[in-house]
């Protein structure tokens, strides 16, 4: 199957520009052997490449490209399938943006087109290409510094441990830190259930009396004696609806353990909320009136997503881990995360 893959990357500092021609010559030969077309753009710092060819050859080549130390921050922008190649000449061609003006580069690339239909700027791959040539979206190029420059948050001061806080007890929690990466601080601890018997947390969760669960979580939170950060607890929203006076109960436990409602963030998942949004909205009123914050957990994983945000505007959303993981390598994920951030800022 014929596939198209587009990526961008950043030239490594130690690679001289004079070596580019050699790299391209070698790639040209290799691409001819494996039947791949490469259109490579270079603007002085960043590469942008369109690869077209048999799916397996393109995938294998891309894996190889990702491991090449001569560039970094390799971000896959598009992976698509097409009935025919846009650029039929197998091999690789380089277009240097710092040598020619934008219009002539665009025209030169278009001239390479061999597609059966006229290539137009409506074409999805060409839209990416144009974006790169015109330097649109450049502010969205997130550059991850090398691992040696990463800064880590010291956790020495926090009595955190993944171990059971109360060995022998049936209910135990791990308190997972929630980080503000820009401030470099821990802003919240999320109480995560751990079962001693190795049962899956979900099954374990379902088997326990809820009241007891939250009572234990809050008691442990108090034992940690951290006054200046918030505690997040995961709640099945229907608990708020089904258990009579659930909010009052929660408030009572918060007060009983010397905590204040403003310290508590209740996390619920979007799927659970949307299944009974009327009832949830009314329960939410009581939480908010008492000073408890709401976070939507696993945002983007369920079916509600934007519809939910149109009905309920929580204090926080926690984007689903499937969208976050490997976000540094994926253009689509970066676009989605940016859009979510922009949407939430506007909200
Ligand atoms: Mn959670």
py3Dmol code that shows the C-alpha trace and the ligand (Angstrom):
import py3Dmol

protein = """\
ATOM      1  CA  UNK A   1       0.000   0.000   0.000  1.00  0.00           C
ATOM      2  CA  UNK A   2       1.281   3.438  -0.921  1.00  0.00           C
ATOM      3  CA  UNK A   3       1.759   5.679   2.086  1.00  0.00           C
ATOM      4  CA  UNK A   4       2.829   9.251   2.747  1.00  0.00           C
ATOM      5  CA  UNK A   5       4.647  10.339   5.876  1.00  0.00           C
ATOM      6  CA  UNK A   6       5.579  13.904   6.769  1.00  0.00           C
ATOM      7  CA  UNK A   7       7.822  14.932   9.632  1.00  0.00           C
ATOM      8  CA  UNK A   8       9.800  17.894  10.813  1.00  0.00           C
ATOM      9  CA  UNK A   9      12.982  17.925  12.863  1.00  0.00           C
ATOM     10  CA  UNK A  10      15.742  20.184  14.128  1.00  0.00           C
ATOM     11  CA  UNK A  11      19.285  19.983  12.782  1.00  0.00           C
ATOM     12  CA  UNK A  12      21.755  19.105  15.543  1.00  0.00           C
ATOM     13  CA  UNK A  13      24.215  21.848  16.478  1.00  0.00           C
ATOM     14  CA  UNK A  14      27.302  19.786  15.719  1.00  0.00           C
ATOM     15  CA  UNK A  15      26.341  19.030  12.107  1.00  0.00           C
ATOM     16  CA  UNK A  16      27.994  21.398   9.593  1.00  0.00           C
ATOM     17  CA  UNK A  17      25.707  22.769   6.877  1.00  0.00           C
ATOM     18  CA  UNK A  18      28.323  21.783   4.327  1.00  0.00           C
ATOM     19  CA  UNK A  19      27.600  18.112   5.017  1.00  0.00           C
ATOM     20  CA  UNK A  20      23.970  18.413   3.879  1.00  0.00           C
ATOM     21  CA  UNK A  21      24.693  17.732   0.203  1.00  0.00           C
ATOM     22  CA  UNK A  22      26.465  14.494   1.067  1.00  0.00           C
ATOM     23  CA  UNK A  23      23.616  13.403   3.326  1.00  0.00           C
ATOM     24  CA  UNK A  24      21.122  14.066   0.543  1.00  0.00           C
ATOM     25  CA  UNK A  25      23.192  12.197  -2.053  1.00  0.00           C
ATOM     26  CA  UNK A  26      23.363   9.154   0.187  1.00  0.00           C
ATOM     27  CA  UNK A  27      19.660   9.305   0.988  1.00  0.00           C
ATOM     28  CA  UNK A  28      18.875   9.700  -2.699  1.00  0.00           C
ATOM     29  CA  UNK A  29      20.660   6.444  -3.490  1.00  0.00           C
ATOM     30  CA  UNK A  30      19.081   4.614  -0.587  1.00  0.00           C
ATOM     31  CA  UNK A  31      15.587   5.861  -1.448  1.00  0.00           C
ATOM     32  CA  UNK A  32      15.986   4.655  -5.028  1.00  0.00           C
ATOM     33  CA  UNK A  33      16.827   1.182  -3.749  1.00  0.00           C
ATOM     34  CA  UNK A  34      13.715   0.977  -1.576  1.00  0.00           C
ATOM     35  CA  UNK A  35      11.342   2.810  -3.923  1.00  0.00           C
ATOM     36  CA  UNK A  36      10.763   5.855  -1.728  1.00  0.00           C
ATOM     37  CA  UNK A  37      10.323   9.457  -2.842  1.00  0.00           C
ATOM     38  CA  UNK A  38      11.672  12.159  -0.536  1.00  0.00           C
ATOM     39  CA  UNK A  39      11.046  15.878  -0.762  1.00  0.00           C
ATOM     40  CA  UNK A  40      13.250  17.525   1.843  1.00  0.00           C
ATOM     41  CA  UNK A  41      12.973  21.181   2.816  1.00  0.00           C
ATOM     42  CA  UNK A  42      15.530  22.905   5.007  1.00  0.00           C
ATOM     43  CA  UNK A  43      15.218  26.434   6.395  1.00  0.00           C
ATOM     44  CA  UNK A  44      18.582  26.761   8.089  1.00  0.00           C
ATOM     45  CA  UNK A  45      17.537  25.122  11.361  1.00  0.00           C
ATOM     46  CA  UNK A  46      14.635  22.764  10.668  1.00  0.00           C
ATOM     47  CA  UNK A  47      13.992  19.957   8.245  1.00  0.00           C
ATOM     48  CA  UNK A  48      10.633  19.145   6.773  1.00  0.00           C
ATOM     49  CA  UNK A  49      10.301  16.001   4.731  1.00  0.00           C
ATOM     50  CA  UNK A  50       7.602  14.333   2.657  1.00  0.00           C
ATOM     51  CA  UNK A  51       8.224  10.607   2.179  1.00  0.00           C
ATOM     52  CA  UNK A  52       6.151   8.580  -0.231  1.00  0.00           C
ATOM     53  CA  UNK A  53       6.425   4.911  -1.069  1.00  0.00           C
ATOM     54  CA  UNK A  54       5.414   1.399  -0.044  1.00  0.00           C
ATOM     55  CA  UNK A  55       4.113   1.481   3.529  1.00  0.00           C
ATOM     56  CA  UNK A  56       6.677  -0.884   4.971  1.00  0.00           C
ATOM     57  CA  UNK A  57       9.635   0.839   3.285  1.00  0.00           C
ATOM     58  CA  UNK A  58       8.446   4.254   4.490  1.00  0.00           C
ATOM     59  CA  UNK A  59       7.906   3.014   8.059  1.00  0.00           C
ATOM     60  CA  UNK A  60      11.285   1.313   8.270  1.00  0.00           C
ATOM     61  CA  UNK A  61      13.026   4.343   6.796  1.00  0.00           C
ATOM     62  CA  UNK A  62      11.261   6.648   9.271  1.00  0.00           C
ATOM     63  CA  UNK A  63      12.301   4.512  12.253  1.00  0.00           C
ATOM     64  CA  UNK A  64      15.859   4.803  10.997  1.00  0.00           C
ATOM     65  CA  UNK A  65      15.475   8.574  10.530  1.00  0.00           C
ATOM     66  CA  UNK A  66      14.163   8.970  14.105  1.00  0.00           C
ATOM     67  CA  UNK A  67      17.327   7.365  15.463  1.00  0.00           C
ATOM     68  CA  UNK A  68      19.676   9.559  13.406  1.00  0.00           C
ATOM     69  CA  UNK A  69      21.682  11.754  15.819  1.00  0.00           C
ATOM     70  CA  UNK A  70      22.241  14.434  13.175  1.00  0.00           C
ATOM     71  CA  UNK A  71      18.833  15.870  13.999  1.00  0.00           C
ATOM     72  CA  UNK A  72      16.523  15.918  17.034  1.00  0.00           C
ATOM     73  CA  UNK A  73      12.956  16.776  18.007  1.00  0.00           C
ATOM     74  CA  UNK A  74      11.628  14.617  15.198  1.00  0.00           C
ATOM     75  CA  UNK A  75       7.864  15.163  15.073  1.00  0.00           C
ATOM     76  CA  UNK A  76       5.585  13.105  12.856  1.00  0.00           C
ATOM     77  CA  UNK A  77       3.067  15.472  11.276  1.00  0.00           C
ATOM     78  CA  UNK A  78       1.077  13.264   8.940  1.00  0.00           C
ATOM     79  CA  UNK A  79       0.769   9.603   8.007  1.00  0.00           C
ATOM     80  CA  UNK A  80      -1.659   8.944   5.238  1.00  0.00           C
ATOM     81  CA  UNK A  81      -2.493   6.625   2.344  1.00  0.00           C
ATOM     82  CA  UNK A  82      -3.004   7.572  -1.257  1.00  0.00           C
ATOM     83  CA  UNK A  83      -3.778   5.876  -4.587  1.00  0.00           C
ATOM     84  CA  UNK A  84      -0.793   7.516  -6.297  1.00  0.00           C
ATOM     85  CA  UNK A  85       2.335   9.457  -5.505  1.00  0.00           C
ATOM     86  CA  UNK A  86       2.349  13.215  -5.468  1.00  0.00           C
ATOM     87  CA  UNK A  87       6.027  13.164  -6.313  1.00  0.00           C
ATOM     88  CA  UNK A  88       6.788  10.215  -8.559  1.00  0.00           C
ATOM     89  CA  UNK A  89      10.529  10.555  -8.955  1.00  0.00           C
ATOM     90  CA  UNK A  90      12.004   8.015  -6.594  1.00  0.00           C
ATOM     91  CA  UNK A  91      15.001   9.314  -4.654  1.00  0.00           C
ATOM     92  CA  UNK A  92      15.426  12.446  -2.596  1.00  0.00           C
ATOM     93  CA  UNK A  93      15.560  16.099  -3.432  1.00  0.00           C
ATOM     94  CA  UNK A  94      16.551  18.993  -1.202  1.00  0.00           C
ATOM     95  CA  UNK A  95      15.037  22.457  -1.357  1.00  0.00           C
ATOM     96  CA  UNK A  96      16.900  25.032   0.689  1.00  0.00           C
ATOM     97  CA  UNK A  97      14.689  27.806   1.920  1.00  0.00           C
ATOM     98  CA  UNK A  98      17.537  30.060   2.926  1.00  0.00           C
ATOM     99  CA  UNK A  99      18.882  30.085  -0.619  1.00  0.00           C
ATOM    100  CA  UNK A 100      15.682  30.905  -2.493  1.00  0.00           C
ATOM    101  CA  UNK A 101      12.639  33.031  -1.818  1.00  0.00           C
ATOM    102  CA  UNK A 102       9.475  31.344  -0.579  1.00  0.00           C
ATOM    103  CA  UNK A 103       7.483  31.672  -3.785  1.00  0.00           C
ATOM    104  CA  UNK A 104      10.141  30.084  -5.954  1.00  0.00           C
ATOM    105  CA  UNK A 105      10.646  27.196  -3.515  1.00  0.00           C
ATOM    106  CA  UNK A 106       6.924  26.506  -3.526  1.00  0.00           C
ATOM    107  CA  UNK A 107       6.851  26.624  -7.305  1.00  0.00           C
ATOM    108  CA  UNK A 108       9.915  24.393  -7.580  1.00  0.00           C
ATOM    109  CA  UNK A 109       8.286  21.812  -5.315  1.00  0.00           C
ATOM    110  CA  UNK A 110       5.025  21.960  -7.250  1.00  0.00           C
ATOM    111  CA  UNK A 111       6.977  21.449 -10.467  1.00  0.00           C
ATOM    112  CA  UNK A 112       8.185  18.143  -9.063  1.00  0.00           C
ATOM    113  CA  UNK A 113       4.628  16.941  -8.782  1.00  0.00           C
ATOM    114  CA  UNK A 114       3.776  13.932 -10.941  1.00  0.00           C
ATOM    115  CA  UNK A 115       0.355  13.215  -9.523  1.00  0.00           C
ATOM    116  CA  UNK A 116      -2.254  12.031 -12.025  1.00  0.00           C
ATOM    117  CA  UNK A 117      -4.437  14.947 -11.065  1.00  0.00           C
ATOM    118  CA  UNK A 118      -3.152  18.447 -10.883  1.00  0.00           C
ATOM    119  CA  UNK A 119      -1.489  19.017  -7.507  1.00  0.00           C
ATOM    120  CA  UNK A 120      -3.168  21.942  -5.773  1.00  0.00           C
ATOM    121  CA  UNK A 121      -2.672  23.640  -2.431  1.00  0.00           C
ATOM    122  CA  UNK A 122      -5.835  21.972  -1.183  1.00  0.00           C
ATOM    123  CA  UNK A 123      -3.848  18.760  -1.003  1.00  0.00           C
ATOM    124  CA  UNK A 124      -3.288  17.827   2.619  1.00  0.00           C
ATOM    125  CA  UNK A 125       0.424  17.091   2.298  1.00  0.00           C
ATOM    126  CA  UNK A 126       1.009  20.309   0.396  1.00  0.00           C
ATOM    127  CA  UNK A 127      -0.774  22.314   3.077  1.00  0.00           C
ATOM    128  CA  UNK A 128       1.798  21.065   5.577  1.00  0.00           C
ATOM    129  CA  UNK A 129       4.550  21.889   3.161  1.00  0.00           C
ATOM    130  CA  UNK A 130       3.237  25.387   2.603  1.00  0.00           C
ATOM    131  CA  UNK A 131       2.915  25.933   6.345  1.00  0.00           C
ATOM    132  CA  UNK A 132       6.594  25.116   6.708  1.00  0.00           C
ATOM    133  CA  UNK A 133       7.736  27.285   3.807  1.00  0.00           C
ATOM    134  CA  UNK A 134       5.660  30.267   4.961  1.00  0.00           C
ATOM    135  CA  UNK A 135       6.855  29.735   8.587  1.00  0.00           C
ATOM    136  CA  UNK A 136       3.322  29.561   9.902  1.00  0.00           C
ATOM    137  CA  UNK A 137       2.846  27.649  13.128  1.00  0.00           C
ATOM    138  CA  UNK A 138       6.504  28.122  13.954  1.00  0.00           C
ATOM    139  CA  UNK A 139       5.605  29.346  17.418  1.00  0.00           C
ATOM    140  CA  UNK A 140       4.145  25.889  17.916  1.00  0.00           C
ATOM    141  CA  UNK A 141       7.443  24.077  17.444  1.00  0.00           C
ATOM    142  CA  UNK A 142       8.078  22.791  20.925  1.00  0.00           C
ATOM    143  CA  UNK A 143      11.740  22.084  21.365  1.00  0.00           C
ATOM    144  CA  UNK A 144      12.670  19.639  24.059  1.00  0.00           C
ATOM    145  CA  UNK A 145      16.120  20.296  25.534  1.00  0.00           C
ATOM    146  CA  UNK A 146      18.558  17.370  25.697  1.00  0.00           C
ATOM    147  CA  UNK A 147      18.057  15.090  28.704  1.00  0.00           C
ATOM    148  CA  UNK A 148      21.242  16.436  30.315  1.00  0.00           C
ATOM    149  CA  UNK A 149      19.585  19.839  30.717  1.00  0.00           C
ATOM    150  CA  UNK A 150      16.399  18.626  32.349  1.00  0.00           C
ATOM    151  CA  UNK A 151      15.602  19.938  35.796  1.00  0.00           C
ATOM    152  CA  UNK A 152      13.992  17.711  38.341  1.00  0.00           C
ATOM    153  CA  UNK A 153      11.859  18.587  41.318  1.00  0.00           C
ATOM    154  CA  UNK A 154      13.308  17.559  44.633  1.00  0.00           C
ATOM    155  CA  UNK A 155      10.890  15.412  46.574  1.00  0.00           C
ATOM    156  CA  UNK A 156      13.060  15.055  49.677  1.00  0.00           C
ATOM    157  CA  UNK A 157      10.810  17.319  51.695  1.00  0.00           C
ATOM    158  CA  UNK A 158       7.698  15.350  50.974  1.00  0.00           C
ATOM    159  CA  UNK A 159       6.809  12.253  52.927  1.00  0.00           C
ATOM    160  CA  UNK A 160       5.810  10.536  49.698  1.00  0.00           C
ATOM    161  CA  UNK A 161       6.139   6.880  49.135  1.00  0.00           C
ATOM    162  CA  UNK A 162       4.538   4.429  46.779  1.00  0.00           C
ATOM    163  CA  UNK A 163       4.590   1.894  49.572  1.00  0.00           C
ATOM    164  CA  UNK A 164       1.518   1.188  51.626  1.00  0.00           C
ATOM    165  CA  UNK A 165       0.927   3.768  54.278  1.00  0.00           C
ATOM    166  CA  UNK A 166      -0.866   1.294  56.462  1.00  0.00           C
ATOM    167  CA  UNK A 167       0.401  -2.218  55.843  1.00  0.00           C
ATOM    168  CA  UNK A 168      -2.091  -4.883  56.739  1.00  0.00           C
ATOM    169  CA  UNK A 169      -5.075  -2.654  56.173  1.00  0.00           C
ATOM    170  CA  UNK A 170      -7.321  -3.517  53.301  1.00  0.00           C
ATOM    171  CA  UNK A 171      -7.499  -0.028  51.909  1.00  0.00           C
ATOM    172  CA  UNK A 172      -4.310   1.733  51.066  1.00  0.00           C
ATOM    173  CA  UNK A 173      -3.397   4.681  48.901  1.00  0.00           C
ATOM    174  CA  UNK A 174      -0.451   5.999  47.031  1.00  0.00           C
ATOM    175  CA  UNK A 175      -0.257   9.769  46.806  1.00  0.00           C
ATOM    176  CA  UNK A 176       0.886  10.692  43.337  1.00  0.00           C
ATOM    177  CA  UNK A 177       2.281  14.202  42.918  1.00  0.00           C
ATOM    178  CA  UNK A 178       0.711  16.552  40.385  1.00  0.00           C
ATOM    179  CA  UNK A 179       3.338  18.944  39.061  1.00  0.00           C
ATOM    180  CA  UNK A 180       3.258  22.501  37.785  1.00  0.00           C
ATOM    181  CA  UNK A 181       6.123  22.087  35.309  1.00  0.00           C
ATOM    182  CA  UNK A 182       6.628  25.816  34.700  1.00  0.00           C
ATOM    183  CA  UNK A 183       6.821  26.661  38.400  1.00  0.00           C
ATOM    184  CA  UNK A 184       8.720  23.450  39.088  1.00  0.00           C
ATOM    185  CA  UNK A 185       6.620  22.635  42.097  1.00  0.00           C
ATOM    186  CA  UNK A 186       4.265  19.979  43.349  1.00  0.00           C
ATOM    187  CA  UNK A 187       0.829  21.557  43.526  1.00  0.00           C
ATOM    188  CA  UNK A 188      -1.359  18.631  44.397  1.00  0.00           C
ATOM    189  CA  UNK A 189      -1.373  15.042  45.551  1.00  0.00           C
ATOM    190  CA  UNK A 190      -3.761  12.580  44.006  1.00  0.00           C
ATOM    191  CA  UNK A 191      -4.912   9.734  46.208  1.00  0.00           C
ATOM    192  CA  UNK A 192      -4.672   6.533  44.168  1.00  0.00           C
ATOM    193  CA  UNK A 193      -6.058   3.333  45.510  1.00  0.00           C
ATOM    194  CA  UNK A 194      -3.686   0.415  45.945  1.00  0.00           C
ATOM    195  CA  UNK A 195      -4.880  -3.039  46.780  1.00  0.00           C
ATOM    196  CA  UNK A 196      -2.653  -5.259  48.865  1.00  0.00           C
ATOM    197  CA  UNK A 197      -3.749  -8.440  47.132  1.00  0.00           C
ATOM    198  CA  UNK A 198      -2.780  -7.386  43.629  1.00  0.00           C
ATOM    199  CA  UNK A 199      -6.390  -7.056  42.536  1.00  0.00           C
ATOM    200  CA  UNK A 200      -6.917  -4.498  39.763  1.00  0.00           C
ATOM    201  CA  UNK A 201      -7.628  -1.101  41.364  1.00  0.00           C
ATOM    202  CA  UNK A 202     -10.896  -0.811  39.430  1.00  0.00           C
ATOM    203  CA  UNK A 203     -12.301  -4.103  40.736  1.00  0.00           C
ATOM    204  CA  UNK A 204     -11.016  -3.285  44.169  1.00  0.00           C
ATOM    205  CA  UNK A 205     -12.606   0.145  44.037  1.00  0.00           C
ATOM    206  CA  UNK A 206     -15.949  -1.328  43.055  1.00  0.00           C
ATOM    207  CA  UNK A 207     -15.872  -3.808  45.945  1.00  0.00           C
ATOM    208  CA  UNK A 208     -15.406  -1.239  48.693  1.00  0.00           C
ATOM    209  CA  UNK A 209     -17.910   0.844  50.585  1.00  0.00           C
ATOM    210  CA  UNK A 210     -17.449   4.362  49.239  1.00  0.00           C
ATOM    211  CA  UNK A 211     -17.859   6.201  52.504  1.00  0.00           C
ATOM    212  CA  UNK A 212     -15.055   4.187  54.073  1.00  0.00           C
ATOM    213  CA  UNK A 213     -12.854   4.839  51.073  1.00  0.00           C
ATOM    214  CA  UNK A 214     -13.052   8.617  51.224  1.00  0.00           C
ATOM    215  CA  UNK A 215     -12.750   8.605  54.968  1.00  0.00           C
ATOM    216  CA  UNK A 216      -9.455   6.677  54.712  1.00  0.00           C
ATOM    217  CA  UNK A 217      -8.149   8.887  51.884  1.00  0.00           C
ATOM    218  CA  UNK A 218      -8.794  12.044  53.861  1.00  0.00           C
ATOM    219  CA  UNK A 219      -7.328  10.573  57.025  1.00  0.00           C
ATOM    220  CA  UNK A 220      -4.133   9.656  55.162  1.00  0.00           C
ATOM    221  CA  UNK A 221      -4.027  13.072  53.523  1.00  0.00           C
ATOM    222  CA  UNK A 222      -4.101  14.608  56.980  1.00  0.00           C
ATOM    223  CA  UNK A 223      -1.354  12.257  58.200  1.00  0.00           C
ATOM    224  CA  UNK A 224       0.938  13.601  55.476  1.00  0.00           C
ATOM    225  CA  UNK A 225       0.664  17.012  57.136  1.00  0.00           C
ATOM    226  CA  UNK A 226       1.066  19.069  54.003  1.00  0.00           C
ATOM    227  CA  UNK A 227      -0.888  22.240  54.396  1.00  0.00           C
ATOM    228  CA  UNK A 228      -0.149  24.257  51.298  1.00  0.00           C
ATOM    229  CA  UNK A 229      -1.159  21.921  48.496  1.00  0.00           C
ATOM    230  CA  UNK A 230      -4.415  20.418  47.333  1.00  0.00           C
ATOM    231  CA  UNK A 231      -5.585  16.832  47.507  1.00  0.00           C
ATOM    232  CA  UNK A 232      -7.289  15.181  44.590  1.00  0.00           C
ATOM    233  CA  UNK A 233      -9.662  12.325  45.106  1.00  0.00           C
ATOM    234  CA  UNK A 234     -11.244  10.287  42.349  1.00  0.00           C
ATOM    235  CA  UNK A 235     -14.964  10.054  42.690  1.00  0.00           C
ATOM    236  CA  UNK A 236     -17.634   8.217  40.786  1.00  0.00           C
ATOM    237  CA  UNK A 237     -19.996  11.125  40.192  1.00  0.00           C
ATOM    238  CA  UNK A 238     -23.063   8.994  40.685  1.00  0.00           C
ATOM    239  CA  UNK A 239     -21.920   8.551  44.278  1.00  0.00           C
ATOM    240  CA  UNK A 240     -22.777  12.196  44.759  1.00  0.00           C
ATOM    241  CA  UNK A 241     -26.216  11.571  43.390  1.00  0.00           C
ATOM    242  CA  UNK A 242     -27.068   8.142  44.731  1.00  0.00           C
ATOM    243  CA  UNK A 243     -25.809   8.350  48.295  1.00  0.00           C
ATOM    244  CA  UNK A 244     -28.110  10.637  50.293  1.00  0.00           C
ATOM    245  CA  UNK A 245     -26.289  13.708  51.615  1.00  0.00           C
ATOM    246  CA  UNK A 246     -23.043  12.573  49.987  1.00  0.00           C
ATOM    247  CA  UNK A 247     -21.713  16.123  49.760  1.00  0.00           C
ATOM    248  CA  UNK A 248     -22.522  16.779  53.411  1.00  0.00           C
ATOM    249  CA  UNK A 249     -20.785  13.536  54.343  1.00  0.00           C
ATOM    250  CA  UNK A 250     -17.704  14.529  52.379  1.00  0.00           C
ATOM    251  CA  UNK A 251     -17.666  17.986  53.967  1.00  0.00           C
ATOM    252  CA  UNK A 252     -18.023  16.435  57.401  1.00  0.00           C
ATOM    253  CA  UNK A 253     -15.036  14.141  56.821  1.00  0.00           C
ATOM    254  CA  UNK A 254     -12.956  17.007  55.441  1.00  0.00           C
ATOM    255  CA  UNK A 255     -13.633  19.072  58.544  1.00  0.00           C
ATOM    256  CA  UNK A 256     -13.145  16.109  60.891  1.00  0.00           C
ATOM    257  CA  UNK A 257      -9.589  15.619  59.564  1.00  0.00           C
ATOM    258  CA  UNK A 258      -8.706  19.256  59.949  1.00  0.00           C
ATOM    259  CA  UNK A 259      -8.724  19.985  56.240  1.00  0.00           C
ATOM    260  CA  UNK A 260     -10.567  22.740  54.413  1.00  0.00           C
ATOM    261  CA  UNK A 261     -12.831  22.197  51.358  1.00  0.00           C
ATOM    262  CA  UNK A 262     -10.675  24.565  49.257  1.00  0.00           C
ATOM    263  CA  UNK A 263      -7.878  21.992  49.559  1.00  0.00           C
ATOM    264  CA  UNK A 264      -9.942  19.271  47.938  1.00  0.00           C
ATOM    265  CA  UNK A 265     -10.233  18.586  44.217  1.00  0.00           C
ATOM    266  CA  UNK A 266     -12.788  16.024  43.157  1.00  0.00           C
ATOM    267  CA  UNK A 267     -11.840  14.199  39.955  1.00  0.00           C
ATOM    268  CA  UNK A 268     -14.490  12.596  37.812  1.00  0.00           C
ATOM    269  CA  UNK A 269     -14.238  11.132  34.326  1.00  0.00           C
ATOM    270  CA  UNK A 270     -16.138  12.629  31.430  1.00  0.00           C
ATOM    271  CA  UNK A 271     -17.944   9.408  30.550  1.00  0.00           C
ATOM    272  CA  UNK A 272     -19.364   9.166  34.035  1.00  0.00           C
ATOM    273  CA  UNK A 273     -20.489  12.766  34.081  1.00  0.00           C
ATOM    274  CA  UNK A 274     -22.193  12.754  30.724  1.00  0.00           C
ATOM    275  CA  UNK A 275     -24.188   9.619  31.486  1.00  0.00           C
ATOM    276  CA  UNK A 276     -26.353  11.645  33.837  1.00  0.00           C
ATOM    277  CA  UNK A 277     -25.449  15.261  33.382  1.00  0.00           C
ATOM    278  CA  UNK A 278     -28.598  16.742  34.938  1.00  0.00           C
ATOM    279  CA  UNK A 279     -28.147  14.897  38.219  1.00  0.00           C
ATOM    280  CA  UNK A 280     -24.429  15.541  38.211  1.00  0.00           C
ATOM    281  CA  UNK A 281     -24.874  19.272  37.592  1.00  0.00           C
ATOM    282  CA  UNK A 282     -27.081  19.559  40.632  1.00  0.00           C
ATOM    283  CA  UNK A 283     -24.637  17.612  42.822  1.00  0.00           C
ATOM    284  CA  UNK A 284     -21.842  19.768  41.469  1.00  0.00           C
ATOM    285  CA  UNK A 285     -23.598  22.919  42.674  1.00  0.00           C
ATOM    286  CA  UNK A 286     -23.281  21.687  46.248  1.00  0.00           C
ATOM    287  CA  UNK A 287     -19.594  20.815  45.831  1.00  0.00           C
ATOM    288  CA  UNK A 288     -18.848  24.214  44.345  1.00  0.00           C
ATOM    289  CA  UNK A 289     -20.903  26.049  46.938  1.00  0.00           C
ATOM    290  CA  UNK A 290     -18.837  24.341  49.639  1.00  0.00           C
ATOM    291  CA  UNK A 291     -15.539  25.379  48.012  1.00  0.00           C
ATOM    292  CA  UNK A 292     -14.504  22.017  46.548  1.00  0.00           C
ATOM    293  CA  UNK A 293     -12.961  22.152  43.063  1.00  0.00           C
ATOM    294  CA  UNK A 294     -13.798  19.930  40.132  1.00  0.00           C
ATOM    295  CA  UNK A 295     -11.374  18.268  37.736  1.00  0.00           C
ATOM    296  CA  UNK A 296     -12.443  16.286  34.685  1.00  0.00           C
ATOM    297  CA  UNK A 297     -10.227  13.214  34.492  1.00  0.00           C
ATOM    298  CA  UNK A 298      -9.203  11.330  31.336  1.00  0.00           C
ATOM    299  CA  UNK A 299     -10.447  14.210  29.199  1.00  0.00           C
ATOM    300  CA  UNK A 300     -10.699  13.281  25.543  1.00  0.00           C
ATOM    301  CA  UNK A 301     -10.923   9.530  26.113  1.00  0.00           C
ATOM    302  CA  UNK A 302     -14.678   9.262  26.204  1.00  0.00           C
ATOM    303  CA  UNK A 303     -17.488  10.327  23.965  1.00  0.00           C
ATOM    304  CA  UNK A 304     -18.404  13.581  25.709  1.00  0.00           C
ATOM    305  CA  UNK A 305     -15.370  15.840  25.417  1.00  0.00           C
ATOM    306  CA  UNK A 306     -16.391  19.202  24.051  1.00  0.00           C
ATOM    307  CA  UNK A 307     -20.093  18.661  24.730  1.00  0.00           C
ATOM    308  CA  UNK A 308     -19.245  18.229  28.399  1.00  0.00           C
ATOM    309  CA  UNK A 309     -17.230  21.460  28.461  1.00  0.00           C
ATOM    310  CA  UNK A 310     -20.207  23.288  26.977  1.00  0.00           C
ATOM    311  CA  UNK A 311     -22.285  22.183  29.978  1.00  0.00           C
ATOM    312  CA  UNK A 312     -19.773  22.160  32.832  1.00  0.00           C
ATOM    313  CA  UNK A 313     -16.625  24.272  33.163  1.00  0.00           C
ATOM    314  CA  UNK A 314     -14.393  22.570  35.707  1.00  0.00           C
ATOM    315  CA  UNK A 315     -11.415  24.148  37.518  1.00  0.00           C
ATOM    316  CA  UNK A 316      -9.089  21.659  35.846  1.00  0.00           C
ATOM    317  CA  UNK A 317      -9.122  19.176  33.074  1.00  0.00           C
ATOM    318  CA  UNK A 318      -6.698  16.284  33.002  1.00  0.00           C
ATOM    319  CA  UNK A 319      -6.069  15.260  29.421  1.00  0.00           C
ATOM    320  CA  UNK A 320      -6.209  11.536  28.842  1.00  0.00           C
ATOM    321  CA  UNK A 321      -2.846   9.817  28.944  1.00  0.00           C
ATOM    322  CA  UNK A 322      -3.288   8.358  25.462  1.00  0.00           C
ATOM    323  CA  UNK A 323      -3.260  11.912  24.098  1.00  0.00           C
ATOM    324  CA  UNK A 324      -0.363  13.025  26.278  1.00  0.00           C
ATOM    325  CA  UNK A 325       1.987  10.080  25.899  1.00  0.00           C
ATOM    326  CA  UNK A 326       4.656  10.660  23.236  1.00  0.00           C
ATOM    327  CA  UNK A 327       3.173  14.074  22.500  1.00  0.00           C
ATOM    328  CA  UNK A 328       6.704  15.277  21.689  1.00  0.00           C
ATOM    329  CA  UNK A 329       6.811  12.951  18.686  1.00  0.00           C
ATOM    330  CA  UNK A 330       3.327  13.528  17.332  1.00  0.00           C
ATOM    331  CA  UNK A 331       2.101  16.561  15.394  1.00  0.00           C
ATOM    332  CA  UNK A 332      -1.573  15.548  15.657  1.00  0.00           C
ATOM    333  CA  UNK A 333      -1.312  15.191  19.452  1.00  0.00           C
ATOM    334  CA  UNK A 334       0.404  18.580  19.728  1.00  0.00           C
ATOM    335  CA  UNK A 335      -2.328  20.187  17.635  1.00  0.00           C
ATOM    336  CA  UNK A 336      -5.044  18.637  19.812  1.00  0.00           C
ATOM    337  CA  UNK A 337      -3.383  19.609  23.098  1.00  0.00           C
ATOM    338  CA  UNK A 338      -2.872  23.177  21.858  1.00  0.00           C
ATOM    339  CA  UNK A 339      -6.499  23.385  20.839  1.00  0.00           C
ATOM    340  CA  UNK A 340      -7.637  22.092  24.240  1.00  0.00           C
ATOM    341  CA  UNK A 341      -5.452  24.654  26.021  1.00  0.00           C
ATOM    342  CA  UNK A 342      -6.760  27.461  23.832  1.00  0.00           C
ATOM    343  CA  UNK A 343     -10.347  26.305  24.335  1.00  0.00           C
ATOM    344  CA  UNK A 344      -9.916  26.181  28.120  1.00  0.00           C
ATOM    345  CA  UNK A 345      -8.260  29.603  28.219  1.00  0.00           C
ATOM    346  CA  UNK A 346     -11.185  31.030  26.273  1.00  0.00           C
ATOM    347  CA  UNK A 347     -13.665  29.296  28.559  1.00  0.00           C
TER     348      UNK A 347
END
"""
ligand_1 = """\
1
MN
Mn -7.573 10.786 38.601
"""
view = py3Dmol.view(width=600, height=400)
view.addModel(protein, "pdb")
view.setStyle({"model": 0}, {"cartoon": {"style": "trace"}})
view.addModel(ligand_1, "xyz")
view.setStyle({"model": 1}, {"stick": {}})
view.zoomTo()
view.show()
